[in-house]
Amino acid sequence: VRAPFPYAYGGYAWYDLGTVGRPAPVRFPQSYARLLATVDELRARPDVDPGRVILFGFSMGAVMSLARALTRPELFRAVSANSGYLPEGAALAFRPDAAGHLDILVAHGTADPLVPVTLGRAARDYLMTTNARVLYREYPMAHGIGPESLADIGAWLGA
């Protein structure tokens, strides 16, 4: 699913940037609702097994994926969150007690200048308090998905 809002530097964005770790509140709720509507449409298709829906997100997409999966865990099988964080100040009701069936991969670059690795580690630490099966990986890279992380994501999905 592509983010809905044109981004000033090219591409698309899920929300306006606030401070790192805190999405600006204007567009975040709109994207959050739009992502759920898209998931509902997808799950209703006869060619989709609703028990095998996996969220994969990079950067803002990772934030949206984690937010959606932790507020409505029953809709998803797994989440791959790459170079993202758990959104603070978004008034979300996470349901960690209902996340026990989820597999979650959190991947982050140790040299990420846009989303500090400390935010990836904070997401890991929170996720470890749930019953979800959490795999955390760090890579010596900046803000991106490199060959090593891509290989790990492929192996994780295959498993």
N, C-alpha and C positions, 0 to 999 in steps of 0.2 A: 504494500500500500504506500503510495507516495504521499509525503507531507503536503498539506493543502495550500500553504501560503507561500507566494514567491519570496525568495530570500534576496536581500539587497546585494549580496556578493555572488549571486548566481545560485541556481538550484531552487530548492524549496525548504521550508521550515515548518515545524510542528507548532512552534510558539515563538513569541518574542523573547529575546534573551534578557534576563534580569541579571542578577549577580549569579556567578557560577554556583550551581546547586539549587537555585531557586528560580524556576521559570517565572517570567512576568505573567501576572494573572489574567491578562486580557484574552489572549488566544488559546491558552492552555486548555481551559474547559471546553472550548469549541472543538479542538482537535481530539480531546479525550472522548467526547461524545461521538464524534464522527468515526473514530477508530472502533468504538463498540458497535455502532450501526453497521459498519463494514464487516466486522466479525460475525454479527448476527446474520447478515445476508449470506456470507460465505458458508456458515454452518447450516443454513437452510437449504443449500443446493443438494440435489440428490447424489451428485458425484463426489461429495466431500464427506469423509468420516468425521463427525464432530468430536470424536474422542481423540483425534490425532492432529489437532490444530496447534501449530507451533509458532510462536512469535519470534522474530529475528529483528533486532534493531541495532543501528549504529548511531552513536552520539545522541542527538535528540530522539531518534527512533528507539534507542535503548531505554531512554527515560520513559517514553510512552509505553514501551513493551512491559517494563517492570511495573509501571503504574497500573496498567490494565490487568496484568496477571495477578497482582497482589490485591486488587479490589474485586475481581471476579475470577478467582482461580479455577472455578468449576468449568470455565469455558475453554481452558487450554490444557495441553499436555506438557509443554515445555517452553522455555524462554532462553534465547541466546542474546545477552546484553553486552554490547561491545563499545567500550569507551563512553560509558554513560554513568548515571548516578540515580539514586532515589530522589524524587523531587520533594524538596522541603517547601512548606508554606502553600501547598496546593489544596489543602483541605480535603484530602483523600482518606477514606476509611479502609486502610489495609486490613486484610483478613488472614493473618499469618497462620491461624489455627486451621484454615481450610486449604492450605497450600501443600499438604503432605504428599500429594500425588505428583507434584511438579518436579521436573528436572530443570535446573537452572544453571546455565553456563554464564559466568561473568568474566570477560576478558578486557584487559586494560594495558596500555603502554606506560612504562615507567617514566618515559620522557615526554608525556603528553602535556603540551603547553596550554591547551584549551580547557581540558577537563582533568584536573590534577588526579594522579593515581590515588591520592588519599580518599577521593570520593568513590572510586571503585572499591577500595578496601572497606570503606564505610558501608557500601551496599552489601558487600560480602558479609561483613560482621552482622548486619541486620538479618540477612537471609539465613545465616547460620542459626538464628534463634527460632526459625520456623522448622517445620518438619520436612521441608522440601529437600531434595537431594541437590546439593550445591557443589559445583566445580568452579574453582577460581583459578585463573591463569594471568600472569603478568609477562610482558614481553619487552625487550629493550627497543622500543620504538616510540614514535610520537603519536599523534592523533590519527589513527587509521586501523586498517585491518591488513596485516602483513601476511606473507606466505606461511610463516609458522603458525600464526593464530588461525588462519584459514584452514590449514591442515588439521589443527586441533578441533575446530568447529566441525569439520567433516567427519572426523573420527567420533566425536561426541554424538552427532546426529545418527551415524551408523550404528552406534551402540544402543 
